[in-house]
């Protein structure tokens, strides 16, 4: 992520798929359902783009996303078991993590950089009256910019070394070009 920032790209903390020709990113903090949704979309026929970091580049007001060419996806031990898979068949992300790297076949991956069609910010909520409803709202202006900054990996670590004006222009171009939606749903 730090190298991506230093190369004037934005490393979004996102899972991403290509679905029906559209490249979409799923933004969320760890533990909010990003990978679960990613795997549901893959099971429905989407192609894998990335699981944790989605580098985006702004070129002439076009927002491009670069897929992970080599990194596999990951699944928790519980998710592997629910899929009928044994965790001992996979490499653990790091000792004790109970998350495992799951290879994705080349034919199930998007291998070319392409235009980013949409970003979805996942916002699970906890409450006494949990329904099955998913609330969708489009972010505009300051909300869109804030969400992009909040979901940029490593920004805090290299901010003093970055060209702030250029980064701000990139964030504005993304916010004005790519629709950003928030999906609020009950956490279960």
N, CA, C and O atoms as a DFTB+ gen file, in Angstrom:
752 C
 N C O
     1  1       0.815      -1.204       0.000
     2  2       0.000       0.000       0.000
     3  2       0.854       1.261       0.000
     4  3       0.551       2.229      -0.697
     5  1       1.925       1.237       0.789
     6  2       2.786       2.415       0.865
     7  2       3.449       2.682      -0.490
     8  3       3.508       3.825      -0.943
     9  1       3.944       1.627      -1.128
    10  2       4.566       1.796      -2.452
    11  2       3.544       2.290      -3.467
    12  3       3.867       3.106      -4.331
    13  1       2.315       1.799      -3.367
    14  2       1.253       2.232      -4.270
    15  2       1.016       3.729      -4.122
    16  3       0.901       4.440      -5.121
    17  1       0.943       4.215      -2.884
    18  2       0.771       5.652      -2.640
    19  2       1.941       6.453      -3.194
    20  3       1.754       7.503      -3.808
    21  1       3.138       5.950      -2.971
    22  2       4.318       6.668      -3.445
    23  2       4.426       6.670      -4.975
    24  3       5.132       7.501      -5.546
    25  1       3.724       5.736      -5.638
    26  2       3.660       5.719      -7.106
    27  2       2.470       6.538      -7.626
    28  3       2.101       6.427      -8.795
    29  1       1.879       7.352      -6.758
    30  2       0.759       8.236      -7.108
    31  2      -0.505       7.469      -7.484
    32  3      -1.287       7.913      -8.325
    33  1      -0.693       6.318      -6.854
    34  2      -1.943       5.586      -6.965
    35  2      -2.609       5.606      -5.593
    36  3      -1.975       5.936      -4.591
    37  1      -3.885       5.253      -5.557
    38  2      -4.619       5.205      -4.294
    39  2      -4.914       3.742      -3.971
    40  3      -5.656       3.093      -4.708
    41  1      -4.344       3.204      -2.876
    42  2      -4.613       1.822      -2.483
    43  2      -5.848       1.743      -1.583
    44  3      -5.754       1.946      -0.373
    45  1      -6.990       1.449      -2.172
    46  2      -8.211       1.356      -1.377
    47  2      -8.255       0.026      -0.634
    48  3      -7.915      -1.019      -1.188
    49  1      -8.674       0.078       0.619
    50  2      -8.885      -1.153       1.395
    51  2     -10.203      -1.737       0.907
    52  3     -11.277      -1.407       1.408
    53  1     -10.088      -2.619      -0.093
    54  2     -11.281      -3.104      -0.772
    55  2     -11.087      -4.504      -1.309
    56  3      -9.980      -4.917      -1.656
    57  1     -12.184      -5.214      -1.367
    58  2     -12.276      -6.427      -2.169
    59  2     -12.899      -5.964      -3.483
    60  3     -13.595      -4.949      -3.522
    61  1     -12.648      -6.706      -4.552
    62  2     -13.170      -6.249      -5.837
    63  2     -13.438      -7.414      -6.765
    64  3     -12.731      -8.422      -6.749
    65  1     -14.479      -7.257      -7.578
    66  2     -14.834      -8.253      -8.591
    67  2     -15.211      -7.548      -9.882
    68  3     -15.506      -6.353      -9.904
    69  1     -15.190      -8.322     -10.949
    70  2     -15.746      -7.877     -12.229
    71  2     -17.013      -8.696     -12.415
    72  3     -16.972      -9.926     -12.449
    73  1     -18.122      -8.009     -12.534
    74  2     -19.428      -8.653     -12.639
    75  2     -20.164      -8.090     -13.841
    76  3     -20.454      -6.894     -13.894
    77  1     -20.465      -8.942     -14.798
    78  2     -21.176      -8.536     -16.018
    79  2     -20.492      -7.353     -16.703
    80  3     -21.158      -6.445     -17.200
    81  1     -19.162      -7.370     -16.725
    82  2     -18.411      -6.318     -17.396
    83  2     -18.130      -5.091     -16.560
    84  3     -17.427      -4.188     -17.014
    85  1     -18.661      -5.032     -15.344
    86  2     -18.438      -3.884     -14.457
    87  2     -17.461      -4.259     -13.358
    88  3     -17.614      -5.291     -12.704
    89  1     -16.459      -3.418     -13.158
    90  2     -15.479      -3.617     -12.100
    91  2     -15.952      -2.825     -10.887
    92  3     -16.061      -1.599     -10.939
    93  1     -16.232      -3.534      -9.798
    94  2     -16.763      -2.879      -8.602
    95  2     -15.860      -3.153      -7.406
    96  3     -15.255      -4.220      -7.304
    97  1     -15.775      -2.187      -6.512
    98  2     -14.999      -2.315      -5.291
    99  2     -15.908      -2.328      -4.083
   100  3     -16.919      -1.627      -4.048
   101  1     -15.547      -3.127      -3.090
   102  2     -16.288      -3.245      -1.838
   103  2     -15.389      -2.727      -0.722
   104  3     -14.435      -3.396      -0.325
   105  1     -15.696      -1.540      -0.221
   106  2     -14.873      -0.878       0.797
   107  2     -15.431      -1.146       2.184
   108  3     -16.633      -1.027       2.419
   109  1     -14.539      -1.508       3.104
   110  2     -14.988      -1.729       4.479
   111  2     -13.807      -2.052       5.366
   112  3     -12.797      -2.581       4.900
   113  1     -13.932      -1.732       6.652
   114  2     -12.903      -2.167       7.600
   115  2     -12.918      -3.693       7.717
   116  3     -13.900      -4.338       7.348
   117  1     -11.856      -4.251       8.217
   118  2     -11.783      -5.694       8.435
   119  2     -12.917      -6.144       9.339
   120  3     -13.287      -5.451      10.287
   121  1     -13.460      -7.308       9.034
   122  2     -14.501      -7.899       9.868
   123  2     -15.908      -7.427       9.600
   124  3     -16.808      -7.733      10.382
   125  1     -16.140      -6.687       8.514
   126  2     -17.487      -6.166       8.253
   127  2     -18.214      -6.893       7.125
   128  3     -19.335      -6.516       6.784
   129  1     -17.608      -7.923       6.538
   130  2     -18.312      -8.700       5.527
   131  2     -17.803      -8.554       4.113
   132  3     -18.413      -9.076       3.180
   133  1     -16.706      -7.861       3.934
   134  2     -16.138      -7.639       2.607
   135  2     -15.824      -8.968       1.899
   136  3     -16.253      -9.199       0.769
   137  1     -15.084      -9.813       2.572
   138  2     -14.679     -11.082       1.968
   139  2     -15.871     -12.017       1.811
   140  3     -15.948     -12.752       0.826
   141  1     -16.790     -12.004       2.748
   142  2     -17.995     -12.834       2.627
   143  2     -18.785     -12.443       1.384
   144  3     -19.225     -13.309       0.629
   145  1     -18.964     -11.149       1.172
   146  2     -19.671     -10.685      -0.022
   147  2     -18.873     -11.016      -1.283
   148  3     -19.442     -11.420      -2.297
   149  1     -17.551     -10.842      -1.214
   150  2     -16.694     -11.194      -2.353
   151  2     -16.934     -12.637      -2.775
   152  3     -17.151     -12.913      -3.955
   153  1     -16.899     -13.555      -1.822
   154  2     -17.073     -14.969      -2.161
   155  2     -18.483     -15.269      -2.654
   156  3     -18.650     -16.130      -3.518
   157  1     -19.480     -14.601      -2.147
   158  2     -20.846     -14.783      -2.668
   159  2     -20.915     -14.360      -4.132
   160  3     -21.552     -15.024      -4.949
   161  1     -20.257     -13.257      -4.452
   162  2     -20.235     -12.784      -5.839
   163  2     -19.426     -13.722      -6.733
   164  3     -19.811     -13.970      -7.876
   165  1     -18.313     -14.243      -6.228
   166  2     -17.525     -15.209      -6.999
   167  2     -18.345     -16.473      -7.259
   168  3     -18.319     -17.016      -8.363
   169  1     -19.070     -16.938      -6.245
   170  2     -19.920     -18.124      -6.412
   171  2     -21.029     -17.888      -7.434
   172  3     -21.526     -18.832      -8.049
   173  1     -21.415     -16.617      -7.610
   174  2     -22.478     -16.265      -8.570
   175  2     -21.921     -16.000      -9.976
   176  3     -22.668     -15.622     -10.879
   177  1     -20.604     -16.201     -10.159
   178  2     -20.033     -16.056     -11.493
   179  2     -19.179     -14.831     -11.728
   180  3     -18.690     -14.630     -12.840
   181  1     -18.986     -14.008     -10.717
   182  2     -18.114     -12.832     -10.876
   183  2     -16.669     -13.298     -11.006
   184  3     -16.326     -14.405     -10.590
   185  1     -15.829     -12.451     -11.582
   186  2     -14.400     -12.750     -11.665
   187  2     -13.665     -11.989     -10.562
   188  3     -13.992     -10.841     -10.260
   189  1     -12.681     -12.637      -9.975
   190  2     -11.882     -12.085      -8.884
   191  2     -10.981     -10.963      -9.396
   192  3     -10.328     -11.099     -10.431
   193  1     -10.954      -9.852      -8.656
   194  2     -10.032      -8.753      -8.941
   195  2      -9.008      -8.662      -7.810
   196  3      -7.802      -8.714      -8.054
   197  1      -9.491      -8.526      -6.573
   198  2      -8.597      -8.482      -5.416
   199  2      -9.397      -8.739      -4.152
   200  3     -10.627      -8.686      -4.148
   201  1      -8.666      -9.018      -3.076
   202  2      -9.344      -9.299      -1.816
   203  2      -9.081      -8.265      -0.733
   204  3      -9.877      -8.159       0.199
   205  1      -8.014      -7.509      -0.813
   206  2      -7.731      -6.622       0.308
   207  2      -7.292      -5.217      -0.099
   208  3      -7.630      -4.248       0.582
   209  1      -6.556      -5.093      -1.180
   210  2      -6.095      -3.786      -1.632
   211  2      -6.411      -3.632      -3.115
   212  3      -6.015      -4.457      -3.937
   213  1      -7.128      -2.564      -3.439
   214  2      -7.463      -2.254      -4.832
   215  2      -6.755      -0.958      -5.220
   216  3      -7.206       0.125      -4.847
   217  1      -5.645      -1.056      -5.968
   218  2      -4.964       0.158      -6.420
   219  2      -5.759       0.834      -7.538
   220  3      -6.119       0.197      -8.528
   221  1      -6.023       2.117      -7.371
   222  2      -6.709       2.863      -8.436
   223  2      -5.827       4.015      -8.894
   224  3      -5.057       4.586      -8.122
   225  1      -5.965       4.335     -10.166
   226  2      -5.183       5.385     -10.805
   227  2      -6.139       6.288     -11.565
   228  3      -7.092       5.815     -12.183
   229  1      -5.884       7.578     -11.519
   230  2      -6.681       8.529     -12.296
   231  2      -5.840       8.957     -13.493
   232  3      -4.744       9.496     -13.337
   233  1      -6.369       8.708     -14.690
   234  2      -5.700       9.116     -15.920
   235  2      -6.703       9.861     -16.791
   236  3      -7.674       9.283     -17.280
   237  1      -6.456      11.128     -16.974
   238  2      -7.338      11.954     -17.815
   239  2      -8.807      11.791     -17.421
   240  3      -9.665      11.549     -18.270
   241  1      -9.080      11.925     -16.139
   242  2     -10.444      11.868     -15.582
   243  2     -11.076      10.479     -15.701
   244  3     -12.274      10.327     -15.459
   245  1     -10.291       9.471     -16.067
   246  2     -10.757       8.089     -16.080
   247  2     -10.144       7.397     -14.864
   248  3      -8.940       7.498     -14.628
   249  1     -10.968       6.700     -14.101
   250  2     -10.494       6.008     -12.905
   251  2     -10.301       4.537     -13.247
   252  3     -11.251       3.830     -13.582
   253  1      -9.047       4.092     -13.155
   254  2      -8.690       2.719     -13.504
   255  2      -8.339       1.936     -12.252
   256  3      -7.717       2.463     -11.330
   257  1      -8.741       0.677     -12.229
   258  2      -8.423      -0.221     -11.119
   259  2      -7.499      -1.317     -11.625
   260  3      -7.683      -1.856     -12.716
   261  1      -6.503      -1.632     -10.811
   262  2      -5.526      -2.647     -11.172
   263  2      -5.783      -3.910     -10.356
   264  3      -5.747      -3.875      -9.127
   265  1      -6.043      -5.025     -11.037
   266  2      -6.296      -6.270     -10.295
   267  2      -5.021      -6.855      -9.702
   268  3      -3.913      -6.549     -10.143
   269  1      -5.198      -7.688      -8.711
   270  2      -4.090      -8.442      -8.142
   271  2      -3.772      -9.571      -9.106
   272  3      -4.628     -10.405      -9.398
   273  1      -2.556      -9.598      -9.592
   274  2      -2.184     -10.626     -10.560
   275  2      -1.774     -11.940      -9.896
   276  3      -1.852     -13.000     -10.517
   277  1      -1.344     -11.874      -8.649
   278  2      -0.812     -13.091      -8.049
   279  2      -1.373     -13.429      -6.675
   280  3      -1.410     -14.602      -6.302
   281  1      -1.809     -12.429      -5.912
   282  2      -2.296     -12.730      -4.567
   283  2      -3.598     -13.520      -4.616
   284  3      -4.489     -13.204      -5.405
   285  1      -3.711     -14.546      -3.775
   286  2      -4.962     -15.289      -3.704
   287  2      -5.986     -14.553      -2.841
   288  3      -5.691     -13.520      -2.241
   289  1      -7.163     -15.098      -2.796
   290  2      -8.199     -14.601      -1.891
   291  2      -7.963     -15.256      -0.533
   292  3      -7.093     -16.116      -0.391
   293  1      -8.739     -14.845       0.455
   294  2      -8.608     -15.483       1.759
   295  2      -9.986     -15.841       2.297
   296  3     -10.995     -15.234       1.937
   297  1      -9.998     -16.833       3.159
   298  2     -11.222     -17.258       3.835
   299  2     -10.889     -17.654       5.265
   300  3      -9.797     -18.146       5.548
   301  1     -11.838     -17.434       6.156
   302  2     -11.660     -17.857       7.545
   303  2     -11.836     -19.372       7.631
   304  3     -12.380     -20.006       6.727
   305  1     -11.368     -19.925       8.727
   306  2     -11.519     -21.353       8.959
   307  2     -13.003     -21.723       8.954
   308  3     -13.394     -22.751       8.401
   309  1     -13.811     -20.885       9.568
   310  2     -15.258     -21.112       9.621
   311  2     -15.873     -21.085       8.220
   312  3     -16.709     -21.928       7.896
   313  1     -15.463     -20.118       7.384
   314  2     -15.996     -20.022       6.027
   315  2     -15.563     -21.211       5.181
   316  3     -16.345     -21.719       4.377
   317  1     -14.321     -21.657       5.354
   318  2     -13.868     -22.852       4.630
   319  2     -14.714     -24.054       5.010
   320  3     -15.143     -24.812       4.141
   321  1     -14.959     -24.236       6.312
   322  2     -15.764     -25.367       6.784
   323  2     -17.181     -25.297       6.219
   324  3     -17.749     -26.320       5.836
   325  1     -17.754     -24.089       6.166
   326  2     -19.120     -23.958       5.636
   327  2     -19.178     -24.260       4.142
   328  3     -20.243     -24.577       3.613
   329  1     -18.033     -24.162       3.459
   330  2     -17.946     -24.498       2.037
   331  2     -17.536     -25.952       1.820
   332  3     -17.358     -26.386       0.682
   333  1     -17.386     -26.718       2.932
   334  2     -16.996     -28.118       2.828
   335  2     -15.514     -28.312       2.553
   336  3     -15.104     -29.356       2.045
   337  1     -14.703     -27.300       2.891
   338  2     -13.255     -27.350       2.650
   339  2     -12.531     -27.525       3.987
   340  3     -12.975     -27.023       5.020
   341  1     -11.415     -28.243       3.945
   342  2     -10.601     -28.438       5.143
   343  2      -9.485     -27.405       5.171
   344  3      -8.775     -27.232       4.181
   345  1      -9.326     -26.721       6.291
   346  2      -8.329     -25.658       6.387
   347  2      -6.899     -26.183       6.211
   348  3      -6.030     -25.439       5.757
   349  1      -6.641     -27.441       6.560
   350  2      -5.277     -27.970       6.431
   351  2      -4.828     -28.056       4.969
   352  3      -3.645     -28.268       4.701
   353  1      -5.754     -27.895       4.028
   354  2      -5.405     -27.919       2.604
   355  2      -4.887     -26.567       2.118
   356  3      -4.453     -26.448       0.972
   357  1      -4.927     -25.547       2.980
   358  2      -4.560     -24.188       2.589
   359  2      -3.480     -23.627       3.501
   360  3      -3.260     -24.133       4.602
   361  1      -2.815     -22.588       3.041
   362  2      -1.779     -21.918       3.822
   363  2      -2.412     -20.822       4.669
   364  3      -3.183     -20.001       4.173
   365  1      -2.073     -20.822       5.960
   366  2      -2.604     -19.813       6.869
   367  2      -1.986     -18.448       6.526
   368  3      -0.794     -18.361       6.232
   369  1      -2.795     -17.396       6.564
   370  2      -2.328     -16.049       6.250
   371  2      -1.139     -15.694       7.143
   372  3      -0.108     -15.241       6.647
   373  1      -1.272     -15.894       8.438
   374  2      -0.168     -15.811       9.395
   375  2      -0.542     -16.705      10.567
   376  3      -1.729     -16.919      10.816
   377  1       0.430     -17.229      11.287
   378  2       0.159     -18.186      12.363
   379  2      -0.881     -17.669      13.358
   380  3      -0.773     -16.560      13.881
   381  1      -1.879     -18.498      13.600
   382  2      -2.920     -18.159      14.566
   383  2      -4.036     -17.281      14.017
   384  3      -4.972     -16.953      14.747
   385  1      -3.959     -16.895      12.750
   386  2      -4.964     -15.986      12.183
   387  2      -6.307     -16.663      11.932
   388  3      -7.350     -16.008      11.922
   389  1      -6.273     -17.967      11.732
   390  2      -7.460     -18.728      11.356
   391  2      -8.083     -18.188      10.071
   392  3      -9.286     -18.318       9.848
   393  1      -7.238     -17.575       9.224
   394  2      -7.593     -17.170       7.865
   395  2      -6.589     -17.829       6.938
   396  3      -5.409     -17.953       7.265
   397  1      -7.074     -18.251       5.774
   398  2      -6.246     -19.040       4.871
   399  2      -6.287     -18.464       3.463
   400  3      -7.306     -17.934       3.021
   401  1      -5.148     -18.578       2.762
   402  2      -5.064     -18.147       1.366
   403  2      -5.726     -19.208       0.498
   404  3      -5.428     -20.396       0.614
   405  1      -6.626     -18.766      -0.372
   406  2      -7.339     -19.683      -1.264
   407  2      -7.015     -19.275      -2.704
   408  3      -7.399     -18.191      -3.143
   409  1      -6.306     -20.144      -3.440
   410  2      -5.930     -19.803      -4.815
   411  2      -7.161     -19.576      -5.710
   412  3      -8.197     -20.220      -5.546
   413  1      -7.015     -18.655      -6.646
   414  2      -8.050     -18.373      -7.639
   415  2      -7.454     -18.707      -9.009
   416  3      -6.394     -18.194      -9.369
   417  1      -8.126     -19.554      -9.761
   418  2      -7.634     -19.958     -11.085
   419  2      -7.574     -18.754     -12.025
   420  3      -8.410     -17.856     -11.924
   421  1      -6.598     -18.719     -12.940
   422  2      -6.470     -17.584     -13.868
   423  2      -7.747     -17.276     -14.645
   424  3      -8.058     -16.109     -14.886
   425  1      -8.480     -18.298     -15.034
   426  2      -9.715     -18.062     -15.803
   427  2     -10.832     -17.454     -14.955
   428  3     -11.834     -16.984     -15.494
   429  1     -10.664     -17.462     -13.635
   430  2     -11.652     -16.870     -12.738
   431  2     -11.223     -15.494     -12.241
   432  3     -11.852     -14.931     -11.345
   433  1     -10.153     -14.951     -12.820
   434  2      -9.599     -13.656     -12.427
   435  2      -9.732     -12.649     -13.556
   436  3      -9.723     -13.007     -14.734
   437  1      -9.853     -11.400     -13.180
   438  2      -9.690     -10.313     -14.138
   439  2      -8.198     -10.009     -14.142
   440  3      -7.613      -9.763     -13.087
   441  1      -7.582     -10.023     -15.310
   442  2      -6.133      -9.862     -15.398
   443  2      -5.705      -8.548     -16.018
   444  3      -4.509      -8.277     -16.119
   445  1      -6.660      -7.721     -16.438
   446  2      -6.307      -6.450     -17.061
   447  2      -6.809      -5.288     -16.203
   448  3      -7.850      -5.373     -15.552
   449  1      -6.045      -4.216     -16.225
   450  2      -6.498      -2.979     -15.600
   451  2      -7.707      -2.483     -16.377
   452  3      -7.740      -2.575     -17.604
   453  1      -8.699      -1.959     -15.667
   454  2      -9.895      -1.479     -16.345
   455  2     -10.576      -0.370     -15.578
   456  3     -10.220      -0.080     -14.437
   457  1     -11.570       0.256     -16.216
   458  2     -12.281       1.351     -15.553
   459  2     -13.097       0.857     -14.366
   460  3     -13.760      -0.177     -14.431
   461  1     -13.032       1.616     -13.288
   462  2     -13.798       1.300     -12.087
   463  2     -15.231       1.792     -12.286
   464  3     -15.463       2.969     -12.563
   465  1     -16.182       0.879     -12.140
   466  2     -17.590       1.218     -12.394
   467  2     -18.305       1.784     -11.181
   468  3     -19.120       2.698     -11.315
   469  1     -18.011       1.251      -9.987
   470  2     -18.712       1.704      -8.777
   471  2     -17.959       1.234      -7.543
   472  3     -17.215       0.254      -7.585
   473  1     -18.167       1.952      -6.443
   474  2     -17.652       1.563      -5.139
   475  2     -18.828       1.432      -4.182
   476  3     -19.742       2.256      -4.185
   477  1     -18.793       0.387      -3.364
   478  2     -19.825       0.159      -2.362
   479  2     -19.162       0.126      -0.991
   480  3     -18.286      -0.700      -0.736
   481  1     -19.582       1.023      -0.118
   482  2     -19.057       1.108       1.237
   483  2     -19.985       0.287       2.132
   484  3     -21.172       0.593       2.250
   485  1     -19.443      -0.746       2.756
   486  2     -20.242      -1.621       3.611
   487  2     -20.295      -1.048       5.020
   488  3     -19.258      -0.776       5.624
   489  1     -21.500      -0.865       5.541
   490  2     -21.696      -0.314       6.884
   491  2     -22.681      -1.202       7.661
   492  3     -23.877      -0.913       7.706
   493  1     -22.183      -2.264       8.262
   494  2     -23.086      -3.076       9.085
   495  2     -23.471      -2.319      10.350
   496  3     -22.689      -1.524      10.870
   497  1     -24.672      -2.569      10.835
   498  2     -25.081      -1.915      12.077
   499  2     -25.617      -2.959      13.046
   500  3     -26.076      -4.029      12.646
   501  1     -25.548      -2.623      14.314
   502  2     -26.074      -3.461      15.385
   503  2     -27.231      -2.694      15.996
   504  3     -27.153      -1.479      16.176
   505  1     -28.276      -3.385      16.307
   506  2     -29.402      -2.693      16.931
   507  2     -30.427      -3.677      17.429
   508  3     -30.399      -4.854      17.071
   509  1     -31.331      -3.194      18.255
   510  2     -32.340      -4.087      18.826
   511  2     -33.355      -4.566      17.798
   512  3     -33.909      -5.657      17.931
   513  1     -33.598      -3.763      16.783
   514  2     -34.614      -4.114      15.791
   515  2     -33.944      -4.452      14.469
   516  3     -34.001      -3.678      13.513
   517  1     -33.310      -5.615      14.427
   518  2     -32.628      -6.016      13.207
   519  2     -33.643      -6.589      12.215
   520  3     -34.344      -7.558      12.507
   521  1     -33.699      -5.986      11.078
   522  2     -34.528      -6.523      10.005
   523  2     -33.578      -7.058       8.950
   524  3     -32.360      -7.009       9.126
   525  1     -34.116      -7.561       7.871
   526  2     -33.276      -8.050       6.779
   527  2     -33.073      -6.984       5.718
   528  3     -32.540      -7.270       4.646
   529  1     -33.489      -5.765       6.002
   530  2     -33.394      -4.695       5.003
   531  2     -31.957      -4.206       4.831
   532  3     -31.187      -4.111       5.787
   533  1     -31.628      -3.899       3.575
   534  2     -30.369      -3.253       3.247
   535  2     -30.726      -1.857       2.762
   536  3     -31.522      -1.703       1.835
   537  1     -30.147      -0.848       3.381
   538  2     -30.415       0.531       3.003
   539  2     -29.281       1.018       2.108
   540  3     -28.107       0.881       2.452
   541  1     -29.634       1.584       0.963
   542  2     -28.642       2.036      -0.011
   543  2     -28.791       3.544      -0.185
   544  3     -29.892       4.068      -0.355
   545  1     -27.647       4.221      -0.134
   546  2     -27.645       5.665      -0.339
   547  2     -26.365       6.026      -1.076
   548  3     -25.301       5.471      -0.801
   549  1     -26.474       6.949      -2.001
   550  2     -25.289       7.367      -2.739
   551  2     -24.582       8.491      -1.991
   552  3     -25.212       9.438      -1.521
   553  1     -23.275       8.367      -1.891
   554  2     -22.464       9.417      -1.300
   555  2     -22.119      10.447      -2.379
   556  3     -21.865      10.103      -3.534
   557  1     -22.119      11.708      -1.974
   558  2     -21.718      12.812      -2.843
   559  2     -20.785      13.720      -2.056
   560  3     -20.753      13.673      -0.826
   561  1     -20.043      14.527      -2.752
   562  2     -19.241      15.588      -2.135
   563  2     -18.357      15.138      -1.005
   564  3     -17.578      14.194      -1.140
   565  1     -18.487      15.835       0.134
   566  2     -17.617      15.591       1.287
   567  2     -17.732      14.159       1.805
   568  3     -16.735      13.574       2.228
   569  1     -18.938      13.590       1.775
   570  2     -19.106      12.205       2.228
   571  2     -18.298      11.254       1.350
   572  3     -17.651      10.339       1.859
   573  1     -18.332      11.466       0.044
   574  2     -17.586      10.612      -0.882
   575  2     -16.085      10.760      -0.646
   576  3     -15.362       9.766      -0.579
   577  1     -15.625      11.993      -0.522
   578  2     -14.196      12.229      -0.281
   579  2     -13.746      11.622       1.041
   580  3     -12.700      10.976       1.106
   581  1     -14.517      11.823       2.074
   582  2     -14.191      11.286       3.391
   583  2     -14.111       9.766       3.354
   584  3     -13.208       9.169       3.941
   585  1     -15.055       9.146       2.665
   586  2     -15.067       7.692       2.565
   587  2     -13.842       7.170       1.823
   588  3     -13.269       6.153       2.214
   589  1     -13.435       7.854       0.760
   590  2     -12.240       7.447       0.025
   591  2     -11.000       7.555       0.904
   592  3     -10.171       6.646       0.930
   593  1     -10.876       8.660       1.618
   594  2      -9.707       8.855       2.484
   595  2      -9.702       7.845       3.628
   596  3      -8.658       7.290       3.972
   597  1     -10.858       7.616       4.205
   598  2     -10.986       6.672       5.315
   599  2     -10.591       5.257       4.890
   600  3     -10.092       4.480       5.705
   601  1     -10.810       4.926       3.632
   602  2     -10.538       3.584       3.132
   603  2      -9.263       3.489       2.302
   604  3      -9.086       2.537       1.542
   605  1      -8.379       4.467       2.443
   606  2      -7.078       4.403       1.775
   607  2      -6.075       3.787       2.735
   608  3      -5.812       4.336       3.805
   609  1      -5.517       2.647       2.353
   610  2      -4.562       1.966       3.222
   611  2      -3.221       2.682       3.234
   612  3      -2.705       3.076       2.188
   613  1      -2.672       2.844       4.408
   614  2      -1.326       3.377       4.566
   615  2      -1.186       4.875       4.433
   616  3      -0.072       5.392       4.521
   617  1      -2.273       5.589       4.227
   618  2      -2.194       7.037       4.022
   619  2      -1.509       7.736       5.191
   620  3      -0.681       8.623       4.984
   621  1      -1.839       7.351       6.387
   622  2      -1.264       7.977       7.577
   623  2       0.255       7.836       7.621
   624  3       0.945       8.711       8.143
   625  1       0.779       6.732       7.073
   626  2       2.206       6.448       7.206
   627  2       3.093       7.270       6.273
   628  3       4.249       7.541       6.597
   629  1       2.563       7.666       5.124
   630  2       3.409       8.366       4.150
   631  2       2.858       9.733       3.757
   632  3       3.367      10.364       2.831
   633  1       1.838      10.187       4.445
   634  2       1.215      11.469       4.089
   635  2       2.221      12.614       3.930
   636  3       2.092      13.385       2.978
   637  1       3.203      12.762       4.803
   638  2       4.152      13.873       4.639
   639  2       4.993      13.784       3.350
   640  3       5.487      14.801       2.863
   641  1       5.150      12.591       2.809
   642  2       5.956      12.422       1.597
   643  2       5.151      12.584       0.309
   644  3       5.728      12.589      -0.778
   645  1       3.854      12.712       0.411
   646  2       2.994      12.754      -0.768
   647  2       2.753      14.181      -1.251
   648  3       2.843      15.135      -0.478
   649  1       2.451      14.308      -2.516
   650  2       2.051      15.582      -3.114
   651  2       0.570      15.770      -2.779
   652  3      -0.301      15.225      -3.456
   653  1       0.294      16.544      -1.731
   654  2      -1.068      16.689      -1.219
   655  2      -2.023      17.233      -2.279
   656  3      -3.166      16.783      -2.367
   657  1      -1.576      18.184      -3.076
   658  2      -2.437      18.761      -4.108
   659  2      -2.821      17.707      -5.151
   660  3      -3.979      17.625      -5.561
   661  1      -1.857      16.915      -5.568
   662  2      -2.134      15.881      -6.565
   663  2      -3.072      14.816      -5.994
   664  3      -3.998      14.371      -6.672
   665  1      -2.829      14.410      -4.753
   666  2      -3.684      13.411      -4.120
   667  2      -5.114      13.926      -3.986
   668  3      -6.068      13.195      -4.254
   669  1      -5.262      15.176      -3.574
   670  2      -6.594      15.787      -3.452
   671  2      -7.302      15.797      -4.808
   672  3      -8.497      15.511      -4.885
   673  1      -6.574      16.122      -5.872
   674  2      -7.150      16.112      -7.224
   675  2      -7.594      14.703      -7.625
   676  3      -8.630      14.530      -8.267
   677  1      -6.804      13.706      -7.241
   678  2      -7.185      12.328      -7.549
   679  2      -8.450      11.926      -6.797
   680  3      -9.358      11.328      -7.375
   681  1      -8.509      12.253      -5.513
   682  2      -9.715      11.948      -4.738
   683  2     -10.934      12.636      -5.351
   684  3     -11.990      12.018      -5.483
   685  1     -10.800      13.898      -5.722
   686  2     -11.917      14.620      -6.342
   687  2     -12.347      13.958      -7.642
   688  3     -13.542      13.809      -7.895
   689  1     -11.383      13.560      -8.471
   690  2     -11.715      12.905      -9.737
   691  2     -12.456      11.597      -9.496
   692  3     -13.417      11.292     -10.202
   693  1     -12.020      10.822      -8.507
   694  2     -12.718       9.566      -8.191
   695  2     -14.135       9.870      -7.714
   696  3     -15.094       9.263      -8.190
   697  1     -14.268      10.801      -6.781
   698  2     -15.583      11.133      -6.220
   699  2     -16.540      11.676      -7.283
   700  3     -17.747      11.451      -7.194
   701  1     -16.022      12.381      -8.278
   702  2     -16.875      12.957      -9.323
   703  2     -17.144      11.993     -10.472
   704  3     -18.085      12.202     -11.238
   705  1     -16.334      10.939     -10.609
   706  2     -16.435      10.036     -11.751
   707  2     -17.088       8.698     -11.410
   708  3     -17.870       8.161     -12.195
   709  1     -16.766       8.174     -10.248
   710  2     -17.225       6.839      -9.861
   711  2     -18.342       6.964      -8.835
   712  3     -18.155       7.607      -7.802
   713  1     -19.509       6.359      -9.098
   714  2     -20.559       6.396      -8.075
   715  2     -20.121       5.621      -6.832
   716  3     -19.590       4.514      -6.922
   717  1     -20.358       6.231      -5.673
   718  2     -20.006       5.621      -4.391
   719  2     -21.294       5.484      -3.582
   720  3     -21.975       6.466      -3.288
   721  1     -21.605       4.245      -3.234
   722  2     -22.829       3.955      -2.500
   723  2     -22.485       3.387      -1.137
   724  3     -21.501       2.659      -0.998
   725  1     -23.277       3.708      -0.138
   726  2     -23.147       3.085       1.169
   727  2     -24.274       2.059       1.293
   728  3     -25.431       2.339       0.980
   729  1     -23.906       0.867       1.758
   730  2     -24.882      -0.194       2.000
   731  2     -24.925      -0.431       3.505
   732  3     -23.975      -0.964       4.077
   733  1     -26.012      -0.041       4.143
   734  2     -26.188      -0.261       5.581
   735  2     -27.061      -1.489       5.743
   736  3     -28.133      -1.586       5.145
   737  1     -26.592      -2.434       6.561
   738  2     -27.298      -3.704       6.717
   739  2     -27.072      -4.231       8.124
   740  3     -26.094      -3.866       8.777
   741  1     -27.979      -5.095       8.597
   742  2     -27.802      -5.647       9.939
   743  2     -26.636      -6.618       9.980
   744  3     -26.497      -7.456       9.089
   745  1     -25.813      -6.520      10.983
   746  2     -24.650      -7.397      11.142
   747  2     -25.103      -8.687      11.808
   748  3     -25.589      -8.686      12.939
   749  1     -24.936      -9.768      11.097
   750  2     -25.247     -11.107      11.643
   751  2     -24.151     -12.033      11.242
   752  3     -24.187     -13.215      11.583
